[in-house]
Amino acid sequence: MNETALQTLAREIVAASGNNPAYKAAPHAGTADANPSTPYNYGPGGLFGTYGLSRELISLRVQPRGLASVLPVYPSMQLYPFFGYISGFNDVTGTNKDGVCDDPQTAGATVGCLQTAVFGRYEFQTRTLEVNRLGQQINRGEYQDLVILNDPLYQPQAGLVNPGQAFQQSLNREISWRFGELAVAFQNKLTRQIWKGNPANNTHGGGYKEFPGLDILIGTGKKDAETGVTCPNLDSLIIDYKYGNLTSTTSYYGGGILNVLQYTMRMLQSRAMQTGLDPVNWALVMREELFYELAAVWPCTYMTTNCVLPDSSSPTVMASDQIAMRDDMRQNRYLIVDGIRYNVIFDSALTENSSGTVGVGNVPAGQLASDIYIIPLTAMGGSLATTYWQYYDYSGPNAVMSQLGDGQGLASEYWTDSGRYMFHFKTAINWCVQWIAKMEPRILLRTPQLAARIKNVRYSTLMHPNDAYSDQPYFQAPGGVSGRTAPSTYAEWHS
């Protein structure tokens, strides 16, 4: 059964009402919180429970954006897959033959390496609600036909968190709305885990697990998954820019950031060509504010790099050419390196250091520092996906959902989004109900040797956009109110 999230919610409302025999007989692993969580959207004390409210609402949520929404997503049921690599071939052994009937040298043996990947485990639960509270209306003065002009979950994040127009369609359906809040929690989590995921953070009992993020996968010290023998041919390129300012051409061996990025891409291009993996589609991933500062200095540096004039005079570059190049790169989000356009992806989840960052003492006040990632999206002309999501498929053959009830799961357990999510309806406490959701994803980087990271690039910006995550320094707290005051009326039954 591959139903939409809203179809699932409709079925669950029926189950919550106690009219579904499968639901009544279903086993439960958890119990709903006995205290309903406010606010509700409508009714007395509701978030929008007020008279004469205009129909159109505008969302102010700063949505995460970045690489997570670009990568393709594939199902898998293999917990510890092995990915094989031919590392190379050993040198020949023996000596050159003397006589015509002597034995020649022996060809060297093939050397291989295995890599593996592990799923993470992430869970969130909805806020508890009281079933009979749904649909309550203060009186005819309260409208319940509101619409959202800009959906808070517009960014699909590659379908890992993809409720479509969940908020847009569910504003007037309380249960659906709380599932939308659940999607926000998953979105905020996964868009950061793609970089920062680290199994060292797993809980002891296995209830919470992180998959290795790109900060680990783009690295050195690669090992064979079975033997632990090092596989240096799989190591990524890691360059420390040592907090050099991107506006300086004296930083890092005298070439500045342009020189470093040029040589990095040349090395990666060479690796791809020498191993038969080209052409490769690379993306440059960085903070938005870093890109705009890069684009400001890129044209002049790019047009005058290594200019040698016989009379030692300064090279002449038309300002109009620089402006045109800068503006086009900014409008279309790319950088030119050795005549090749590399698309740039803004990612709000990347770490950005400042003078106030604990443990970082190389960033002067008023300046920032972050990293530039070079991610191979595909290789061999697009026929090989090299960086992508996988998720454990709860709807797959012999998976949990194919063994419960009629193959669609009991009413208390079900899956959505092509098997990406599994939901559980917790045991109700009288009229108080709650759902819990789980998913097990991972990120795969099949060609780490074609990836790179330029660390600790320093820059300045006059203004900084709002951050998407609550623990970031430029996050704007939501503010506002959580529920309105219920009407105060006079009657003989209260004073």
C-alpha positions in Angstrom: 0.0 0.0 0.0 1.6 3.2 -1.1 -0.8 5.9 0.1 -0.2 9.6 0.5 0.3 11.1 3.9 -3.1 12.8 3.8 -4.8 9.5 2.9 -3.0 7.9 5.8 -4.1 10.6 8.2 -7.8 10.2 7.1 -7.5 6.5 7.9 -6.0 7.2 11.2 -8.7 9.5 12.2 -11.2 6.7 11.7 -8.9 4.4 13.7 -8.7 7.0 16.5 -12.5 7.1 16.7 -12.6 3.4 17.8 -14.5 2.2 14.8 -11.7 0.1 13.3 -11.5 -3.6 14.5 -7.9 -3.9 13.4 -7.0 -0.9 15.5 -8.7 -2.3 18.6 -6.7 -5.6 18.3 -3.4 -4.0 17.5 -0.5 -4.4 19.9 1.1 -1.1 21.1 4.6 -0.4 22.1 3.9 3.0 23.6 1.2 5.0 25.3 0.1 8.5 24.4 0.8 11.4 26.7 -2.2 12.0 28.9 -1.8 15.8 28.6 -3.0 17.3 25.3 -0.5 19.7 23.8 -1.8 23.2 22.9 -2.3 25.2 20.9 -4.9 23.8 18.6 -5.4 25.7 15.3 -9.0 26.7 16.0 -11.6 26.9 18.7 -11.3 28.5 22.2 -7.6 29.4 22.8 -6.6 28.3 19.3 -3.7 29.7 17.4 -6.1 31.3 14.9 -9.1 31.2 17.1 -10.1 34.9 16.8 -12.9 36.7 15.1 -12.7 38.1 11.6 -9.3 36.8 10.7 -8.3 37.5 7.1 -8.2 34.3 5.0 -4.6 34.5 3.8 -1.6 33.5 6.1 2.1 34.1 5.4 4.8 31.7 6.7 7.9 33.3 8.2 9.8 30.1 8.7 13.4 30.2 7.3 13.6 26.9 5.5 16.8 24.8 5.4 18.2 24.5 1.9 21.2 22.8 0.4 22.6 19.6 -0.9 20.0 17.4 0.7 17.3 18.6 -1.7 19.5 17.9 -4.8 20.5 14.3 -4.2 18.5 11.4 -5.6 16.9 8.9 -3.2 16.9 5.1 -3.5 15.4 2.3 -1.3 17.5 -0.5 0.2 17.1 -3.3 2.7 20.8 -4.2 3.1 22.1 -3.2 6.5 25.8 -3.6 5.7 26.3 -3.4 1.9 29.8 -4.0 0.5 31.0 -1.8 -2.3 34.1 -3.2 -4.1 37.0 -1.2 -5.6 40.0 -2.3 -7.6 42.7 -0.4 -5.9 45.3 -1.3 -8.5 47.9 -3.9 -9.4 51.1 -4.9 -7.7 54.4 -4.6 -9.5 55.8 -7.6 -11.4 58.0 -10.0 -9.6 61.1 -11.9 -10.7 63.9 -10.9 -13.1 64.1 -10.5 -16.8 64.8 -13.8 -18.5 68.2 -14.6 -19.8 67.7 -17.6 -22.1 64.9 -17.9 -24.6 63.5 -20.8 -22.6 63.7 -19.2 -19.2 60.7 -18.0 -17.2 59.9 -14.3 -17.6 58.7 -12.0 -14.8 55.3 -12.7 -13.1 52.5 -10.2 -13.4 51.5 -8.5 -10.2 48.4 -9.4 -8.3 45.2 -7.3 -8.2 44.6 -5.3 -5.1 41.1 -4.6 -3.9 39.2 -2.7 -1.2 35.7 -2.9 0.3 33.7 -0.1 1.7 30.4 -0.2 3.6 27.6 2.0 4.9 25.2 2.0 7.8 21.8 3.4 8.3 20.9 6.0 10.9 17.7 5.8 13.0 15.7 8.9 13.6 12.3 9.3 15.4 9.9 12.0 16.4 6.4 12.0 17.7 3.4 14.3 17.2 2.1 16.5 19.9 -0.8 14.8 21.8 -4.3 15.9 21.0 -7.7 15.2 22.4 -9.9 13.7 19.8 -13.2 15.4 20.8 -11.4 18.8 20.7 -11.1 18.6 16.9 -13.4 20.8 14.9 -14.5 23.0 17.7 -15.4 26.5 16.8 -15.9 29.5 19.0 -19.0 30.6 17.1 -19.9 31.8 13.6 -17.5 34.7 14.0 -14.5 32.4 13.7 -13.5 31.4 10.2 -12.0 28.0 9.4 -11.2 28.4 5.8 -7.7 29.9 6.1 -5.0 29.3 3.4 -1.2 29.7 3.5 0.3 31.7 0.6 3.8 30.3 1.0 4.1 26.7 2.4 6.5 26.3 5.4 7.6 23.0 3.9 8.0 24.1 0.3 11.5 22.6 0.0 11.0 18.9 -0.7 14.5 17.7 0.5 14.6 15.0 -2.2 11.5 13.3 -1.0 13.0 12.3 2.3 10.8 14.9 3.9 8.2 15.5 1.1 4.7 16.1 2.4 4.0 18.1 -0.8 1.5 20.7 0.2 0.9 19.2 3.6 0.5 22.4 5.5 -1.3 24.0 2.6 -3.9 21.3 2.6 -4.1 20.6 6.3 -4.4 24.0 7.9 -8.1 23.2 8.7 -7.3 19.6 9.7 -5.7 19.4 13.1 -4.2 15.9 12.9 -2.7 16.6 9.5 -1.2 19.9 10.8 0.5 18.0 13.6 2.0 15.6 11.1 3.3 18.7 9.2 5.0 19.8 12.4 6.6 16.3 12.5 7.9 16.8 9.0 9.6 20.0 10.0 11.4 18.2 12.8 12.7 15.6 10.3 13.7 18.2 7.8 15.7 20.2 10.3 17.4 17.0 11.5 18.3 15.4 8.2 19.5 18.5 6.4 22.2 18.8 9.1 22.9 15.1 9.4 24.0 14.9 5.8 27.1 16.8 6.9 27.4 16.2 10.7 26.2 12.6 11.1 28.5 10.6 13.3 27.9 7.1 14.7 30.0 8.2 17.7 26.8 10.0 18.8 24.7 6.8 18.9 22.9 6.1 22.1 23.9 3.0 24.0 20.6 1.1 23.6 20.4 1.7 19.9 17.3 3.8 20.0 19.1 6.7 18.2 21.7 6.2 15.5 23.4 8.6 13.2 24.8 7.6 9.7 28.3 8.9 8.8 27.8 12.3 7.2 29.9 14.0 4.5 32.3 15.5 7.0 33.4 11.9 7.6 32.9 10.5 4.1 34.9 13.3 2.6 38.1 12.5 4.4 41.3 10.4 4.6 42.3 7.2 6.3 39.9 5.0 4.3 40.0 1.3 5.4 38.9 -2.0 3.9 35.5 -2.9 5.5 36.6 -6.5 6.3 40.3 -6.3 7.1 40.9 -2.8 8.2 43.8 -2.4 5.8 44.2 1.2 4.6 43.0 2.1 1.1 44.8 5.4 0.3 43.5 5.5 -3.3 40.1 6.3 -1.9 41.2 9.3 0.2 39.6 12.6 -0.5 41.5 15.9 -1.0 41.5 17.9 2.3 43.0 21.3 2.1 43.3 23.6 5.1 43.1 27.3 4.0 44.3 28.2 7.5 41.8 31.0 8.0 43.3 33.0 5.1 41.2 35.8 3.8 39.7 35.1 0.4 40.4 38.7 -0.7 44.1 38.1 -0.3 46.3 36.6 -3.1 49.1 36.0 -0.7 47.3 33.4 1.3 48.2 29.8 0.9 51.3 29.5 -1.3 50.8 32.9 -2.8 47.9 32.1 -5.0 44.9 32.9 -2.9 41.6 31.0 -3.0 41.4 31.0 -6.8 44.7 29.3 -7.1 43.7 26.7 -4.4 40.4 25.9 -6.1 42.0 25.7 -9.5 44.6 23.2 -8.4 42.0 21.2 -6.4 39.7 20.8 -9.5 42.7 19.9 -11.6 43.7 17.2 -9.2 40.1 15.8 -9.2 39.8 16.1 -12.9 43.1 14.2 -13.3 41.9 11.4 -11.0 38.7 11.1 -12.9 40.4 10.9 -16.3 43.1 8.6 -15.2 40.6 6.1 -13.8 38.1 6.2 -16.6 35.4 7.9 -14.4 35.1 11.1 -16.4 33.1 13.1 -17.2 32.1 13.9 -13.7 29.4 16.4 -12.6 30.8 18.2 -9.6 29.0 20.8 -7.4 30.6 23.4 -5.2 28.7 23.5 -1.9 29.2 26.5 0.4 27.4 29.1 2.6 25.4 31.6 0.6 27.3 34.6 2.1 30.7 33.0 1.2 29.6 32.6 -2.4 28.7 36.3 -2.8 32.0 37.4 -1.4 33.8 34.9 -3.7 32.0 36.2 -6.7 33.0 39.8 -5.9 36.7 39.0 -6.1 36.7 36.2 -8.7 36.5 38.2 -12.0 39.5 40.4 -11.3 41.6 37.6 -9.9 40.6 35.2 -12.6 41.3 37.6 -15.5 44.7 38.7 -14.1 46.1 35.5 -12.7 49.8 35.0 -13.7 49.8 37.9 -16.1 53.4 38.6 -17.3 54.1 41.9 -19.0 57.5 42.8 -20.5 57.5 46.4 -19.0 56.3 45.3 -15.6 53.2 47.4 -15.9 49.9 46.4 -14.5 47.5 44.5 -16.7 44.4 46.3 -18.0 41.0 44.7 -17.5 37.8 46.3 -18.5 35.5 47.0 -15.5 32.5 46.2 -17.6 33.8 42.7 -18.3 34.4 42.1 -14.6 30.9 43.3 -13.7 29.3 41.2 -16.4 31.2 38.1 -15.2 30.4 38.7 -11.5 26.7 39.4 -12.1 26.2 36.3 -14.3 27.9 34.1 -11.8 25.7 35.4 -9.0 22.5 35.2 -11.0 23.2 31.7 -12.2 25.2 30.5 -9.1 28.4 29.1 -10.6 32.1 29.7 -10.5 34.5 29.5 -13.5 37.6 27.4 -12.9 39.9 26.8 -15.9 37.1 27.7 -18.2 34.7 25.2 -16.7 31.5 26.3 -15.1 30.9 24.6 -11.7 27.4 25.0 -10.2 27.2 26.3 -6.7 24.8 25.0 -4.1 24.0 27.1 -1.1 23.7 25.0 2.1 22.5 26.6 5.3 23.6 23.6 7.4 27.3 24.1 6.9 29.3 25.3 10.0 30.2 28.9 10.1 32.8 30.2 12.6 33.2 33.6 14.0 35.2 35.3 16.7 32.7 34.1 19.3 33.0 30.4 18.3 34.3 28.3 21.1 37.7 26.8 20.4 38.3 28.9 17.3 40.8 31.8 17.8 41.7 32.6 14.2 38.7 34.6 13.1 38.9 38.4 13.9 35.8 40.2 15.1 33.4 41.1 12.3 34.6 38.3 10.1 33.5 34.7 9.4 35.0 31.4 8.3 33.5 28.3 6.7 34.4 25.5 4.2 34.0 24.8 0.5 33.0 21.3 -0.5 33.5 19.8 -3.9 30.9 17.0 -4.3 30.8 14.5 -7.2 27.1 14.1 -8.0 27.6 11.7 -11.0 30.4 10.1 -12.9 30.9 8.5 -16.4 28.7 11.1 -18.1 25.8 10.7 -15.6 25.5 6.9 -15.8 26.9 6.4 -12.3 25.3 8.1 -9.3 28.1 8.9 -6.9 26.4 10.8 -4.1 22.9 9.9 -3.1 20.5 9.1 -0.3 19.3 5.6 0.7 16.5 4.7 3.1 15.5 1.4 4.6 12.4 0.4 2.8 9.7 -0.5 5.2 7.4 -1.6 2.4 9.9 -3.9 0.7 9.7 -7.7 0.4 9.6 -9.4 3.8 9.8 -6.0 5.6 7.7 -5.3 8.6 4.8 -3.8 6.7 4.4 -6.9 4.6 4.1 -9.2 7.6 1.5 -7.2 9.6 -2.2 -7.8 9.1 -3.2 -8.0 5.5 0.1 -6.9 4.0 -0.8 -3.2 4.5 0.0 -3.2 8.2 -2.4 -3.1 11.1 -4.2 0.2 11.7 -1.6 1.1 14.4 1.4 0.6 12.1 1.7 1.9 8.6 4.2 3.3 6.1 4.1 6.3 3.8 6.3 7.9 1.1 7.2 4.7 -0.8 8.3 3.0 2.4 10.5 5.8 3.7 8.6 6.4 6.9 7.0 4.1 9.4 4.3 5.4 11.7 2.9 3.9 14.9 -0.4 4.9 16.6 0.4 4.9 20.3 -2.1 3.4 22.8 -4.7 6.1 23.4 -5.3 7.3 27.0 -9.1 7.7 26.8 -9.5 10.5 24.2 -5.8 11.5 24.1 -4.0 10.3 21.0 -0.5 10.5 19.6 1.6 9.1 16.7 5.3 8.3 16.5 7.4 8.2 13.2 10.6 6.6 12.4 13.0 6.5 9.4 16.4 4.9 8.7 18.4 6.8 6.1 22.0 7.1 5.1 24.1 9.1 2.6 26.4 7.3 0.2 29.5 8.7 -1.4 30.7 6.0 -3.9 33.7 8.0 -5.1 35.3 9.7 -2.1 38.6 10.1 -4.1 36.7 12.5 -6.4 35.6 14.7 -3.5 37.4 17.5 -1.7 37.0 20.0 1.1 38.7 23.4 1.4 38.6 24.2 5.1 38.6 27.5 7.1 38.2 30.1 4.4 37.8 33.5 6.0 35.6 36.4 4.6 33.6 39.4 5.6 30.0 40.3 4.9 28.1 43.5 5.5 24.8 41.8 6.3 24.1 38.2 7.1 20.9 36.3 6.1 18.8 34.7 8.8 19.8 31.1 9.8 17.5 28.2 9.6 18.4 26.4 12.8 17.6 27.6 16.3 21.2 27.1 17.6 22.8 29.2 14.9 23.8 32.8 15.8 21.7 34.4 13.1 18.5 32.5 13.9 15.5 34.7 14.3 13.3 33.4 17.2 9.7 32.8 16.1 8.1 35.2 18.6 4.4 35.7 18.4 1.9 33.9 20.6 1.0 30.2 21.2 -2.8 30.3 21.3 -5.3 33.1 21.8 -7.3 33.9 24.9 -10.6 32.1 24.9 -13.7 34.4 24.9 -14.9 35.7 28.3 -18.6 35.6 28.7 -21.2 36.2 31.4 -23.8 33.6 32.4 -25.5 32.3 35.5 -23.2 29.3 35.8 -20.0 31.3 36.3 -19.2 34.6 38.1 
